[in-house]
Amino acid sequence: MNRIYLDNAATMPLNEQVYKKMLSVFESYGNPSSVYQTGREARKLLDKSREHVAKAIGALPSEIYFTSGGTEADNWAIIGAALEKGSGHIITSSIEHHAVLHTCAQLEKMGFEVSYLPVDSSGLVSLEDITNALKEDTFLISVMYANNEIGTIQPISEIAKKAQEKGILFHCDAVQAVGHLPLDVKALGVDMLSLSAHKFGGPKGVGALYIKKGTKIANLINGGAQERGRRAGTENVAGIVGLAEALRIANDGIEQKALETAKKREYLTDRLFGLIPNIKINGNLESRLPGVINITFKGVSSQALLIRLDRCGVAASAGSACTSGSLEPSHVLKAIGLSEEDAKNSIRLSLSNNISEEELYEAANIIASQVQEMRGVSGVK
Ligand SMILES: *Cc1c(COP(=O)(O)O)cnc(C)c1O
């Protein structure tokens, strides 16, 4: 069966070139902290990777800290800022990834105060709500660049400016944006920014936190002096090399690729609208990730639809991969005002820029026929 992968926001297939480069790194076993030849080789690979990643997002190499992924980067930024302060107030949005939300919930248990900003029906945070939420002791604002379920892109540079005016740290979970949209940390004005390799064709289990020079946050992982004494643990050298290589490839012609992907997204959307009545796109149509479509099929349970699609060779998901299997409707879809019913009848299709029009044509046909079959059974047309 021809498999069609429409879940790139959950993870992307490892780029072939990245894989080959990583293999060569696995062959040299050096520990970057060792002073002899093999160690020095590994150190060199690390340094080079750090330079690549820094350049790709407009940072200095000394501002890049490698982590075990996007989740750790988010945890470090938020817990690190909180531990540094000791007490106080954090502002975040109600549609963040669980790596941010559950971290904030843990801090609440420890006595910190957290405001979870509402979003409008398209998933946008408002600057006014941020201003209104500010308190005397607010020390951190954390808002994601682009939402992983509906793709909505937030006004990050404006939020960063507001935070800067007030002397508050600003962290941005840019895991869905890096490698998909051109992005420059200096132009954005963020203090911290999270990224993850497997969301742009790199390996799983490796990411990075950008920490602007001079930003004071406590360490999260303690031990050796790796990452300039701020993130301990022998480095995942092959993973880091893979991250840097994947980002280099993803960033090559990124604006063009984003345009192409958006075009494919529109093609698929148009096909679905042409074939299936009673459907609705969720998210902000003007400000959205190029590859993400979140769509409600009235009267069609997403869990059952996804199983049917899988049987037909189409891989997609309901919102985030992390919550699939749970019966709770997505917190993101609830936050943008969908009824529980509609939230449970919505799926996410996420494209990469190298999917073909033929695949999208076929995927639309499969989705349409499955939706129609299910509606026939449930009586909804
Ligand atoms: C995937 C994702 C994460 C988690 O990254 P991992 O590397 O999988 O830990 C965090 N935030 C967002 C927005 C994501 O999409």
The ligand as an SDF file (V2000), in Angstrom:
LIG
                    3D

 15 15  0  0  0  0  0  0  0  0999 V2000
    7.0960   18.7590   19.5210 C   0  0  0  0  0  0  0  0  0  0  0  0
    6.9370   19.9830   20.3240 C   0  0  0  0  0  0  0  0  0  0  0  0
    7.5890   20.1430   21.5590 C   0  0  0  0  0  0  0  0  0  0  0  0
    8.3890   19.0260   22.1810 C   0  0  0  0  0  0  0  0  0  0  0  0
    9.5990   18.7880   21.4910 O   0  0  0  0  0  0  0  0  0  0  0  0
   10.3260   17.3690   21.6660 P   0  0  0  0  0  0  0  0  0  0  0  0
   11.6260   17.5470   20.9970 O   0  0  0  0  0  0  0  0  0  0  0  0
    9.4570   16.3680   20.9920 O   0  0  0  0  0  0  0  0  0  0  0  0
   10.4770   17.1440   23.1250 O   0  0  0  0  0  0  0  0  0  0  0  0
    7.4370   21.3300   22.2330 C   0  0  0  0  0  0  0  0  0  0  0  0
    6.7060   22.3330   21.7250 N   0  0  0  0  0  0  0  0  0  0  0  0
    6.0730   22.2280   20.5380 C   0  0  0  0  0  0  0  0  0  0  0  0
    5.2850   23.3840   20.0190 C   0  0  0  0  0  0  0  0  0  0  0  0
    6.1660   21.0530   19.8110 C   0  0  0  0  0  0  0  0  0  0  0  0
    5.5200   20.9550   18.6440 O   0  0  0  0  0  0  0  0  0  0  0  0
  1  2  1  0
  2  3  1  0
  2 14  2  0
  3  4  1  0
  3 10  2  0
  4  5  1  0
  5  6  1  0
  6  7  2  0
  6  8  1  0
  6  9  1  0
 10 11  1  0
 11 12  2  0
 12 13  1  0
 12 14  1  0
 14 15  1  0
M  END
$$$$
